[in-house]
Amino acid sequence: LVRVVDEHDADVPRDAATVILLRQDVSAGDGGGVEAFLLRRTAELEFAPGAYVFPGGSVDARDADPGVGWAGPGPGDFAAPLDVPPDRARALVCAAVRETFEESGVLLAGASRDDLVRDSAALAADRHALLAGSASLSEVLARQGLVLRTDLLTPWARWITPEASPRRFDTWFFAAALPPGQD
């Protein structure tokens, strides 16, 4: 059961997923620093204008496509820690990867469990197709011969927008290290 909610129904929070992208801070003198990637939302947006956020967004119905290839823990493995059924876990993980790629250009995928996309800039046309809604994550991955690297994602937290908010989200946060070669 994938829950896609009308964005104007303030009573029911819309499913969303976001990724906390982390990398080693190379400028730290002791070598122990960590950096987190944040985006600044434009002031024109209706929800949280100007806020600094992790890349992420709403679950799309196409995120539940069972044809998306996975290398790593499957939807059933994510279901328990997320406390949702496996099909909803699939949609949340796919949304997290898709939204991160759309918003930051970082793609948590590879040709196999032992491979990572090293230069996501070469996938700019696919990223734009996702942003335009003319392609799904499943279509992009299949065209490029890629699978999700779900082993890179760690469930982190879940936040639900307060009931007083005009737009509500039920957001699952994942943490992931920035893949080598991607900026």
CORDA-V422864 format. One record per helix or strand of 3 or more residues. SS is the DSSP state (helix for helix, strand for strand). FROM is the first residue (numbers start at 1). TO is the last residue. If there is no record, write none. Layout:
((SS,FROM,TO) (SS,FROM,TO))
This chain:
((strand,14,24) (strand,34,36) (strand,55,58) (helix,61,64) (helix,75,82) (helix,86,104) (helix,120,132) (helix,137,144) (strand,147,149) (helix,150,152) (strand,154,160) (strand,169,177))
